[in-house]
Amino acid sequence: MSDEVVLKISHLSKYFGNIKAIENINLEIFKGEIVAFVGDNGAGKSTLMKILSGEYRPSSGEIEIFGEKVVKFNPKSLIKKGITTVYQNLALVDNLDIVSNIFLGYEKRKFMFFLQHREMKMTAEKLLKNLNINIPSLESEVGELSGGQRQGVAIARAIHQGGRILILDEPTAAMGIKESREVYKLIKSLSKEEITVLIVSHNIQQVFDVADKVYIMKRGNIVNQFKTHDTNYNEIADIILGEYAAC
């Protein structure tokens, strides 16, 4: 992790009519940092990530990505700035092979019409190798893969789209212990490549060992934050219980 700030959020708020979704969010995230946002349903995690992915426009506040202020809030603009999102459902097409899924919407074409299958396959193979994602065959349909492998394909696609800041929505949902460990091992390897990762989760115990920093959200606010190397899970569990007891 470097000391370069890649994402800066200042006084960010979002209201739906009179309903507060998030309010006065301020934070800085660094290159290669793994940051987790945890909290119950309605805490504001999803709203914050939807703003960062361009689905929502904030009611007030500013966002800077790699030092540039975000003016246009739509998914294409945010992807161009380097933020890509891997949603919980992964948005993969099960009956297409791995290469087709990695290039989905970003296919390489010759003369605007003909797919460059060989070049796409070579690029996908190199990308998966660099990420240390173990896939038996690139010709495999995504529907045949394990949950961890599917997550790996979705992450590879996000990076191919230019993602230097990845938002991962519940990345180990419905996975067993072994598969979850493989996914978190992949996330740690992304950090070594100076890719910043934002994890959205309900389960702090699952993200504690992989995250550098954790933000606890409640009722649209960040109510606590900590660096994982400065504390341990039991201390944080006591903080969380105390926060929710105050509801």
N, C-alpha and C positions, 0 to 999 in steps of 0.2 A: 504494500500500500504506500502511495506517495503522499506528499503534502499538497498536491494540486486539487483544488476544489473543482469538482466537475458538475455539481448540482447545488444551487443555492436557492432556498425558498425564503421569502421575506413577507411576513404579515399576510399569509394566504388564508382566505376565507371563502366559503361557498354556502349560499343560502338557496333554498328552494321555497320561494315565497317567504313566509315567516319562520320556516323551519331551518335551524342551523345544522348543517352537515359537518363542516369543519370551521374552526375559527382561530385566526391569528397564529398560524403554523409558521415557525421559524426554524430552519436547520441548514446545516452544511454537510455535504457528503463528498468524500475524497475518492480519487482515482484508485481503483482496485479494492475499495472497501466493500465489505459484506454487511449490509444493514437490514435488520428485521423490524417490521412494524407488527406489533401484536395487540390484541384486544378483542373483546366480545363483538358479536353482531351489533351494528349500529354505532360502533366506536369512531368511525370515520375513515378507517383504513382504505376501504374500497373507493370512497369518494376522492381521497387524496391521490390514489393511483390512477383513477380515471381522468383526473386533471392532468397528471404527468404523462398519460398516454394520449391525451388530446381528445378524449371523449366528452369531457366537460370543460367549460370555460369558467375560471374562477370569478367570484363576485368582486373580489378585491385582492390586492397583493401582487407580488412579482415572482417570477421564476427565471433563473439564469442557468443555462446549460453550456458548459465549457466557456463561461464568461460572456455569453450572448443572451440578451433578454429575449424571452419568448413572447412573440406578438400574436402569432396565429396559433389557435388551439384547435387542431384537427389531427387525426392519427398520422396522415402522410407527412405533415410538417414536423411532428415530433420525431417520427422515424428518421427523417432527414437530418435532424439535429443529434441523432444518436441514441434515442430511447426506444426500445422495443419491449413489448409485453408478451409473456407466455402465460395465457390464461389457464385456469384450472382444467378446462375441458381440452386444452392443447390445440384445438382447431385443426387437427390432422384429418386427412382423408384416408380412411382405413383401407380402401380397395386400390389405392395407388402405392407405388413402391417408394422406397426411402428417398431416392434422388428427386422424384417428382414432388414429394412433400417438402423437401428442403428448398426447392426452387419455386414453390407454389406462388404464382403471382409475379415472380421475378425470373421467368424462364429466359435462357439465352437463345436467341433466334438469329438466323442468317437470312438476310434479305427480308426481314420483318415477318417471315412466314414459317421457315423451316427450323425446327428445334435442333439445337446442337447437342445431341445426346452424349457424344463422347466427351466433349468439354465439360458438360454438366456432371457427368459421372466422375471424371477426374477431380473436379473441384470438390464435389461432395466427399469423395474418398479421402482427399487431403484434409478437409475440414474435420471430419470425424476422427481421423488419425491424430491430428493436432490436439483435439479435445479429449483424446483417449476414450472415445465412446466405442464400446465393443459391439459391433453389429455383424451377425453371421454372414449376411449377403446384402449388397445394395439392391438386389432384385426382389428382396423380401417385401411383401405388402406390410404396411405399417400395422394393420389389424392383427398380424401374427406376432407382434413384438410384445415383450413384457412391459409393465408400467414404467420401469426405470429406463428401458431403451426408448420408449415413446417420448419420455421427457427429454432424453438426450437428443432425439431428432428435432423436437420442437425448439430446444435451445440452439442447436446447430443452425436451424432456419433463421432464428432471431439474429444470430451473429452474422450470417450471410447477408441479411438485410441491412447490415451496417451497425448493429447494436453494439454500443460501447457502454451503455447503461442498460441492464436487463431488469425488468420487473417480473418476478416470479410469483404467481398467485397460487398459494397452497401447493407448492411443488411436489409434496409427497403424499397428497391426499389419497386415501384408499390403498396405500402401498404397505407392504410388510416391512419388517425391520431391516432385512438384507437389502431390499431395493431402495429403501430410504437412505441407507448408508451410502449406497452407490451414487445416488443423486447428490447428496451433500459432499461427497468426494469430488464430484464433477464441479460443483459450485466453488469449492475451494481452489480447484485448478484454474477456474476462470479468473479468480482474484490474482493468481500468479501471473496471468497474462494481462494484468492491469485493466480487466473488465470489471466494472462496478456492478454489484448485484443488490437489488432491493427485494426482500422477501416479505410477502404478506402472509401472516399465519395467525391461527387461533391458539396454537400450541407453543408456548415459550420453551417447554422442555425439549421439543424437537429441534428448535432453531438455536438454542443456547450454545451448543458446541461448535456451530459453524459460523455464527455471526461475530463480527468485530464489535458491533454496537447494536443496542436494542432500544427502540422507542415504544413506550407503552401508551396506547391511546384509549381514551374514554370520553364519550359524549362529544366527539368532535375536537377534542383537545389532546395535545401531548402532555400527559400528566407526570411522566417520569422518563428518564433516559439514563443509560449506563453503558460503559464499556465492559465487555464480558471478561477481559483479562484482569479487571480490577475487583471482581467479585466472584460469587459462585451461585449456582442455581438455587440453593436453599434460601440464601439471602434475598434473591429476587422474588422467589415465591412468596416470602413474607411481605415484601413490598406490594406485590400484586393483590394479595389477600387483603392487605390494609387499604389499598385504593378502592377495591370493590366493596369493602365493608362500609366505606364512607358514602356509598351511593344513596 
